Amino acid sequence: MRRYLDNAFATLGAMTVAIFAAIMALIFIQVINRFLLGLPLFWTEEVVRMLLVWLVLMGTPVVVYKCDDIKVELFRFNNDRFERIRRFVVAAISIIFCAVLAYWGYLFTLRALGTMQPSLGISRAWLYAPIPIGGVLTILAFIVRRDEVKKVSGVEELL
């Protein structure tokens, strides 16, 4: 089962890399067209904005699954039991946040189905769709991720 999860999140990670590459290419094309050729493309700004939302919300579950998220720890316990409780509480609060995000993102997506992007001619729902998808995938990542122990210069450090 772990192998399938690793492959699924690796695929999602590859998708975020492809989205980032597309963003960079579109920005480069826009700069060349606008400042060198004097022919700005009207649709690239909307596509880049939409891809940025997809990038962040598809990249978050990958980061959570790999335990590469940035941690700001105000309290750290020397007792393993309290440390596990603290990590559980942090994960529970994060899951609740992601559930609220997914719920409201789903409602925004439904509401946007009838409206169109001005220059692209596609539904605005494509802009809001990654919010519930990313929320649900991040919840899944929190549930199935494993906190691994790494040895760093002889010292065990919880990820």
RASUL-V815265 format. One record per backbone hydrogen bond with DSSP energy under -0.5 kcal/mol. NH is the residue of the N-H (numbers start at 1). CO is the residue of the C=O. If there is no record, write none. Layout:
# RASUL-V815265
NH	CO
NH	CO
This chain:
# RASUL-V815265
5	1
6	2
7	3
8	4
9	5
10	6
11	7
12	8
13	9
14	10
15	11
16	12
17	13
18	14
19	15
20	16
21	17
22	18
23	19
24	20
25	21
26	22
27	23
28	24
29	25
30	26
31	27
32	28
33	29
34	30
35	31
36	31
36	32
37	32
39	33
47	43
48	44
49	45
50	46
51	47
52	48
53	49
54	50
55	51
56	52
57	53
58	54
59	55
60	56
62	58
63	59
64	60
65	61
66	62
67	64
68	63
69	63
73	71
74	72
83	79
84	80
85	81
86	82
87	83
88	84
89	85
90	86
91	87
92	88
93	89
94	90
95	91
96	92
97	93
98	94
99	95
100	96
101	97
102	98
103	99
104	100
105	101
106	102
107	103
108	104
109	105
110	106
111	107
112	108
113	109
113	110
114	111
115	112
117	122
121	117
124	112
124	115
125	112
126	123
127	124
128	124
129	125
131	128
132	128
133	129
134	130
135	131
136	132
137	133
138	134
139	135
140	136
141	137
142	138
143	139
144	140
145	141
148	146
150	148
150	157
152	150
152	155
153	151
155	152
157	150
159	148
